[in-house]
Amino acid sequence: MRKHSYSAELKWTGNTGSGTSAYTDYDRTFVIETGDLKVQPILGSADPAFRGDERRYNPEEMLLHSVSSCHMLWYLHLCADNGVVVTSYADVPKGEMTEDEKSGVGQFTKILLQPTIKVEDKTMLEKAASLHSKAHKMCFIANSLNFPVQLKPNISCD
């Protein structure tokens, strides 16, 4: 079995001068970077419902993006291997999280992927549809979750 290791750097940027001296005295902003890569950092914050900055990604949105992009990358790989020419792919994933009002403990209960895909030719439609199930099984991120990830693809041809 092969092992892959990943690392990221997370830095809280929300100290407004008095640290966490009170719940309302600090920002929930942070920056994510990935080691030596020369890419733009990801600007993050808490969800606005939890005093976060709506102009930054929140962890819940990043989870949706992780699941959606992992599925897409596996799907495109499988299409290429199986002669299905995808000409466009877009997704609007939706997630549902429940939070206990007393304890504040929350967890995701489901994610729905809704990719809209165009393939080059109508003869590819059936195969294109069947590859979603395999892509879902191959997705590293979906395999790591303890709640269902549902698929509702919309596939058409150019």
C-alpha positions in Angstrom: 0.0 0.0 0.0 1.3 3.4 -0.9 1.2 6.3 1.6 0.9 9.9 0.7 1.6 12.7 3.1 0.2 16.2 3.0 0.9 19.3 5.0 -0.5 22.8 5.2 0.2 25.9 7.2 -2.6 27.5 9.1 -2.1 30.9 10.7 -4.7 32.8 12.7 -4.8 36.4 11.6 -7.7 37.6 13.8 -5.9 39.1 16.8 -7.4 42.6 17.0 -5.1 43.7 19.8 -6.3 41.8 22.9 -6.2 38.2 21.7 -9.1 36.1 22.8 -9.7 38.1 26.0 -13.5 37.8 25.2 -15.6 36.0 22.7 -16.4 39.2 20.8 -12.9 40.6 20.9 -11.2 38.7 18.1 -11.8 38.0 14.4 -12.2 34.5 13.1 -9.8 35.1 10.2 -7.0 32.8 9.1 -4.7 32.1 6.2 -4.0 28.6 4.7 -0.8 28.0 2.8 0.8 24.8 1.5 4.5 24.6 2.2 6.8 25.6 -0.6 4.2 25.9 -3.3 4.1 29.3 -5.0 0.3 29.7 -4.9 -2.0 32.3 -3.5 -2.9 31.6 0.1 -6.5 30.8 0.9 -8.1 33.4 3.0 -10.5 31.8 5.5 -12.8 32.7 8.4 -15.6 31.2 10.3 -19.1 31.0 8.8 -20.8 34.4 9.2 -23.3 32.6 11.5 -20.4 32.2 13.9 -19.1 35.7 13.7 -17.0 35.1 10.6 -16.1 37.3 7.6 -18.4 36.6 4.6 -15.6 37.7 2.2 -13.5 34.7 3.1 -13.9 30.9 2.7 -15.2 29.1 5.7 -14.2 25.5 6.6 -17.7 24.2 5.7 -17.4 25.7 2.2 -13.9 24.3 1.9 -15.2 20.8 2.7 -17.8 21.1 -0.1 -15.1 22.3 -2.5 -12.8 19.4 -1.5 -15.5 16.7 -2.1 -16.6 18.3 -5.3 -13.2 18.8 -6.8 -12.0 15.3 -5.8 -15.1 13.8 -7.5 -14.5 15.9 -10.6 -10.9 15.0 -10.9 -11.6 11.3 -10.7 -14.5 11.6 -13.1 -12.4 13.4 -15.7 -9.7 10.8 -15.3 -12.1 7.9 -15.8 -13.7 9.7 -18.8 -10.3 10.1 -20.4 -9.5 6.5 -19.8 -12.9 5.3 -21.3 -13.1 7.5 -24.4 -15.6 10.0 -23.1 -14.7 13.5 -24.2 -15.9 16.0 -21.6 -16.1 19.5 -22.9 -17.3 21.2 -19.7 -17.9 20.4 -16.1 -19.4 22.6 -13.4 -20.8 21.7 -10.0 -22.9 23.5 -7.3 -22.4 21.2 -4.3 -24.8 21.6 -1.4 -24.1 20.5 2.2 -26.2 20.1 5.2 -24.9 20.5 8.8 -26.9 20.1 12.0 -25.9 21.9 15.2 -27.1 21.0 18.7 -28.5 24.3 20.1 -27.4 23.6 23.7 -23.9 22.2 23.2 -23.0 23.9 19.9 -21.7 20.5 18.6 -22.3 20.2 14.9 -21.7 17.8 12.1 -22.4 17.4 8.4 -25.2 15.0 7.6 -25.0 15.0 3.8 -23.5 16.5 0.7 -25.1 16.6 -2.7 -23.0 16.9 -5.8 -24.9 18.3 -8.8 -22.4 18.4 -11.6 -23.5 19.7 -15.0 -21.4 18.0 -17.7 -21.3 18.3 -21.4 -19.7 15.6 -23.6 -18.7 15.8 -27.2 -21.1 13.3 -28.7 -24.5 11.8 -27.7 -23.0 8.3 -28.1 -21.0 9.1 -25.0 -23.9 9.9 -22.7 -24.6 6.4 -21.3 -20.9 5.8 -20.5 -20.5 9.3 -19.1 -23.4 8.6 -16.7 -22.1 5.3 -15.6 -18.7 6.6 -14.7 -20.0 8.8 -11.9 -20.5 5.8 -9.6 -16.9 4.6 -10.1 -15.6 8.2 -9.6 -17.5 8.3 -6.4 -16.0 5.1 -5.2 -12.5 6.3 -6.1 -12.8 9.8 -4.4 -10.3 9.9 -1.5 -12.2 12.7 0.2 -15.7 11.1 0.0 -14.2 7.8 1.3 -12.9 9.7 4.3 -16.3 11.0 5.4 -18.8 9.5 7.9 -21.9 10.8 6.1 -23.4 10.2 2.7 -22.3 12.1 -0.4 -25.1 11.9 -3.0 -24.8 12.4 -6.8 -27.3 14.1 -9.1 -25.4 14.7 -12.4 -26.9 16.4 -15.4 -25.2 15.2 -18.6 -25.8 16.5 -22.1 -23.9 16.7 -25.3 -22.7 19.8 -27.2 
